[in-house]
Amino acid sequence: MVVRRRRRANLPYGARIVPNPQRVEERETSGMISTLACLANAALSEGQKNPAVQACSFRLCLTKQDSIPIAPPANYDPLNYEIVRRYLAALDAVREPLLPGDLYFNFGRKLPYPHPRLLKITKLMRGKTDVNSGSCGISMDFVNGGAERCANGSWTERAKIWRAHEDYQRGYFYFLRTGARLPEWLRKGISPWGLPKDEFRDTGGWPTQLYIRAARRMVGQFVINQNFCEHPVVREDSVGLGSYSLDSHVCQRLVKDGAVIHEGGFYHRLEKPYPIPFTAIVPREGECENLLVTFCVSATHVAFASVRMEPPFMILSESAALAADQALREGTSIQKINQTKLRTRLQDAGQIL
């Protein structure tokens, strides 16, 4: 028997993912699916400045063992998740139907071809998992959920954004479990999963942190960009290495030419690590002399899609601590510390530069 690899559907991040944006299909007077209405026909021209950032979500720990079912929010409306059903129908229409084993990524059977998934479920220990948004963009990420307002919003607005994200994700899981028009295998596949009783006990198993992937970024003495990540050069002022792929989750969901599209998402592997210069974690001289930035690193949107990972943040924080100590010992501003001495101290500490 000859097993033929199925041809991938042409449904990347920026494609027409759903052909009909109406809240009630084929009924224009019904308005649009709620998470689309505010951005209908709002696509900007290529190269034009855009405030959108990667969508946020809660990274969940789920289990099948004596779990807490994820309850829907008080404002649950299944029509808000109609886009999920229509996406599955769109895959069927291009002969790339989502199959029972495709629900999971890094969990269950391995597929011989890339395929969009509704969830990314990674095995941990003792029957627990780390659950992230799937690769299709229609998943746990609350696209158009106001992530771009997190940085500058008041505490009241941030609390509303936080609650909206939790409501969306709770509704998403409840819809996957109960949506009457969804495939039976999908409802059955998601039903056993729930929140663990022995994690996040104060919040009923729900995580205590919203995963904000991007917000502000500093404009420092050196700005890391895509070309620097893809074609790294030796830097004598390196304070650590980045290596993760250029990976941005979807930034916004739009209506264009009568169809729903995704914008801002991309994934591109890097061939080798790149150095993160000291001048990318300090402000420009004259702006602030005693600040080291190890999260909002000086980088473009594309480059930050790689730098934003936890390992670089831990690496940069260790290097920043040694730099701060050295500035105090030398009695100088952070920008004027002896770089040769810092490099030696970092190497002695085991930092890979």
C-alpha positions in Angstrom: 0.0 0.0 0.0 1.3 3.5 -0.9 0.7 6.1 1.8 0.5 9.5 0.2 1.2 12.6 2.3 -1.7 14.9 2.2 -1.2 18.2 0.6 -1.3 21.1 3.1 -4.2 23.5 2.9 -3.3 27.0 2.0 -4.5 28.4 5.3 -1.5 30.3 6.9 -1.9 32.9 9.6 -2.8 35.7 7.1 -5.2 33.7 5.0 -9.0 33.9 4.6 -9.7 31.6 7.5 -13.5 32.0 7.5 -15.6 33.0 4.5 -18.5 34.5 6.3 -18.1 37.0 9.2 -21.8 37.4 10.0 -22.9 36.6 13.5 -25.7 34.5 12.1 -24.5 32.9 8.9 -25.8 34.4 5.7 -27.8 37.0 7.6 -26.3 40.4 7.2 -28.7 42.1 9.6 -27.3 39.9 12.4 -24.1 42.0 12.7 -20.6 40.4 12.9 -19.1 37.9 15.3 -18.4 40.0 18.4 -14.7 39.9 18.3 -14.7 41.2 14.8 -17.1 44.1 14.9 -14.6 46.7 16.3 -12.1 46.1 13.5 -14.3 45.4 10.5 -12.5 46.6 7.3 -9.8 48.2 9.4 -6.8 46.6 7.7 -4.0 49.1 7.3 -1.7 49.6 4.3 1.6 47.6 4.3 4.3 49.5 6.2 1.8 51.6 8.1 2.2 52.0 11.8 0.0 49.6 13.8 -0.5 49.6 17.6 -1.6 45.9 17.6 0.6 43.4 19.5 0.5 39.6 20.0 -2.7 38.3 21.5 -2.7 37.3 25.1 -4.0 34.2 26.9 -3.7 32.2 30.1 -1.4 29.2 29.9 -3.4 26.5 31.4 -2.5 23.4 33.4 -5.1 20.7 32.5 -5.5 17.1 33.5 -7.9 14.2 33.0 -7.4 12.9 36.5 -10.1 14.0 39.1 -10.3 17.4 37.4 -12.4 20.5 37.8 -14.6 21.1 34.7 -14.0 24.5 33.2 -17.3 26.4 33.8 -18.6 28.9 31.2 -18.6 32.6 32.2 -21.8 34.3 33.2 -21.9 36.1 29.9 -21.4 33.0 27.8 -22.9 33.1 24.3 -22.2 30.3 21.9 -22.5 32.6 18.9 -19.3 34.3 20.0 -17.5 31.1 19.2 -19.2 30.4 15.8 -15.9 31.2 14.2 -14.5 27.9 15.5 -17.2 25.9 13.8 -16.8 27.8 10.5 -13.1 27.3 10.6 -13.5 23.6 10.8 -16.0 23.8 7.9 -13.5 25.8 5.9 -10.9 23.1 6.4 -13.4 20.5 5.2 -14.1 22.7 2.2 -10.4 22.6 1.1 -10.2 18.8 1.9 -8.1 19.3 5.0 -10.5 18.3 7.7 -9.4 18.4 11.3 -9.1 14.8 12.5 -9.5 13.5 16.1 -5.7 13.2 16.5 -5.2 16.8 15.3 -6.7 18.3 18.4 -3.5 18.0 20.2 0.1 19.0 19.5 3.0 17.2 21.3 0.3 14.8 22.7 -1.2 11.7 21.1 -0.3 10.5 17.7 2.3 12.2 15.6 1.4 13.4 12.1 3.7 13.2 9.1 2.7 16.7 8.0 2.2 20.1 9.7 -1.5 20.8 10.5 -3.4 23.6 12.3 -4.6 22.6 15.7 -7.1 24.0 18.1 -4.9 23.5 21.2 -1.2 22.8 21.9 -1.1 20.3 24.8 2.3 19.4 26.1 2.8 16.5 28.5 4.2 17.3 32.0 4.4 14.9 34.9 1.8 13.1 37.0 -0.9 13.3 34.2 -0.7 17.1 34.0 -0.1 19.3 30.9 0.9 22.7 29.8 -1.7 24.0 27.4 -1.0 26.9 24.9 -2.9 28.2 21.9 -2.8 26.1 18.8 -1.1 27.0 15.6 -4.3 28.0 13.6 -4.9 31.3 15.4 -8.4 30.2 16.4 -7.6 28.9 19.9 -7.1 30.2 23.4 -5.6 33.5 22.4 -8.2 36.2 22.8 -7.5 38.0 19.5 -8.9 41.5 19.5 -9.1 41.3 23.2 -7.3 44.6 23.9 -3.8 43.3 24.5 -2.4 46.6 23.0 -4.1 48.5 25.9 -2.4 46.6 28.7 0.7 48.7 28.8 -0.9 52.1 29.1 -4.3 51.2 30.6 -5.3 52.1 34.1 -5.6 49.4 36.8 -9.3 49.4 36.2 -9.0 48.9 32.5 -6.3 46.2 33.0 -8.7 44.4 35.3 -11.4 44.5 32.7 -9.0 43.1 30.0 -7.9 40.4 32.4 -11.5 39.4 33.1 -12.4 39.4 29.4 -9.6 37.0 28.6 -10.6 34.6 31.3 -14.3 34.8 30.2 -13.2 34.2 26.6 -11.1 31.1 27.4 -13.7 29.6 29.7 -16.3 30.1 27.0 -13.9 28.6 24.4 -13.5 25.3 26.3 -17.1 25.1 27.2 -18.0 25.6 23.5 -15.6 22.8 22.4 -17.2 20.6 25.0 -20.9 21.4 24.3 -21.2 23.0 20.8 -24.1 21.1 19.2 -22.8 21.6 15.7 -19.2 20.6 16.4 -18.0 17.1 15.5 -18.8 14.5 18.1 -15.2 13.4 18.4 -14.2 16.9 19.3 -16.7 17.2 22.1 -15.8 13.8 23.4 -12.1 14.6 23.1 -12.2 17.8 25.1 -14.7 16.6 27.7 -12.3 14.7 30.1 -10.0 17.7 30.4 -10.3 20.1 33.3 -8.4 22.1 35.9 -6.3 20.3 38.5 -7.5 20.4 42.1 -4.0 20.7 43.5 -2.7 23.6 41.4 -3.7 27.3 41.9 -5.9 26.3 44.8 -6.8 29.9 45.6 -8.4 30.4 42.2 -10.0 27.0 41.6 -7.2 25.7 39.4 -7.1 28.8 37.1 -3.7 30.4 36.6 -2.9 33.6 38.5 -1.0 35.3 35.6 -2.2 36.4 32.2 0.4 35.6 29.6 1.1 39.0 28.1 3.5 38.2 25.2 4.4 41.8 24.3 3.6 45.3 25.4 6.1 48.2 25.6 9.6 48.0 24.1 12.4 50.3 24.9 14.3 52.2 22.1 17.9 51.8 23.5 21.3 52.5 22.2 21.1 49.4 19.9 17.8 48.1 18.4 17.8 44.3 17.6 16.0 43.7 14.3 15.1 40.7 12.1 18.3 40.9 10.0 20.4 40.8 13.2 18.6 37.7 14.4 18.9 35.9 11.1 22.5 37.0 10.3 24.2 37.4 13.7 27.6 38.9 14.0 30.1 38.8 16.9 29.5 41.5 19.5 32.1 42.3 22.1 29.4 43.8 24.2 27.2 40.6 24.2 25.6 39.8 27.5 23.8 36.6 26.5 22.4 34.7 23.6 18.9 34.4 22.1 18.0 31.4 20.0 14.2 31.0 19.7 12.4 31.2 16.4 10.9 34.5 15.2 7.4 33.6 16.6 4.5 36.0 16.8 1.0 34.9 17.6 -1.8 36.6 15.7 -2.1 40.3 16.4 -5.6 41.0 15.1 -8.5 39.5 13.4 -10.1 41.5 10.6 -12.8 41.5 8.0 -11.5 42.0 4.5 -13.4 41.5 1.2 -16.2 39.8 3.1 -14.0 37.2 4.8 -12.3 36.9 8.1 -8.5 37.1 8.0 -5.7 37.0 10.6 -2.9 39.6 10.7 0.4 39.8 12.4 1.2 36.2 13.0 4.4 34.5 11.8 6.8 31.8 12.6 10.4 31.5 11.2 13.1 29.3 12.6 16.6 30.7 13.1 19.7 28.7 12.1 21.9 29.7 15.0 21.9 31.8 18.2 22.4 35.5 18.1 24.1 37.8 20.7 22.1 40.3 22.7 24.2 43.4 23.1 24.5 45.3 26.4 23.4 48.4 24.5 20.0 46.7 23.8 19.2 46.5 27.5 20.2 50.0 28.6 18.6 53.4 27.7 20.3 55.9 25.5 22.9 57.9 27.3 21.3 61.1 28.7 17.8 59.5 29.1 18.4 57.5 32.2 21.7 56.4 33.8 20.6 53.8 36.3 18.2 51.5 34.4 18.7 48.0 33.0 15.8 46.5 30.9 15.7 42.8 30.7 12.1 42.3 29.5 11.1 45.3 27.3 14.4 44.9 25.4 15.3 47.3 22.7 14.0 45.4 19.6 11.7 45.6 16.7 8.4 43.9 16.7 9.8 41.0 14.7 13.0 40.6 16.7 11.1 40.8 20.0 9.1 37.8 18.8 12.3 35.8 19.5 13.8 37.7 22.4 10.5 37.5 24.4 11.1 34.0 25.7 11.8 33.2 29.3 15.4 31.8 28.9 16.7 35.1 27.4 15.0 37.0 30.2 16.7 34.9 32.8 20.1 35.2 31.0 19.7 39.0 30.7 18.7 39.4 34.3 21.8 37.6 35.6 24.0 39.7 33.3 22.2 42.9 34.3 22.7 42.1 38.0 26.5 41.8 37.4 26.4 45.1 35.4 24.5 46.9 38.1 27.0 45.7 40.7 29.9 46.8 38.6 28.4 50.3 38.0 28.1 50.7 41.8 31.6 49.6 42.4 33.0 51.9 39.7 30.8 54.8 40.8 29.6 55.5 37.2 26.5 55.4 35.1 25.4 52.1 33.7 26.3 53.2 30.2 29.9 54.0 31.1 30.9 50.8 32.9 34.1 49.0 31.7 32.8 46.6 29.0 36.0 44.5 29.0 35.7 43.9 32.7 32.0 43.1 32.5 32.7 40.5 29.7 35.3 38.8 31.9 33.0 38.7 34.9 30.2 37.3 32.8 32.5 34.6 31.4 33.8 33.8 34.8 30.2 33.3 36.0 29.6 30.8 33.1 27.6 33.0 30.9 27.7 32.0 27.2 28.3 35.1 25.1 
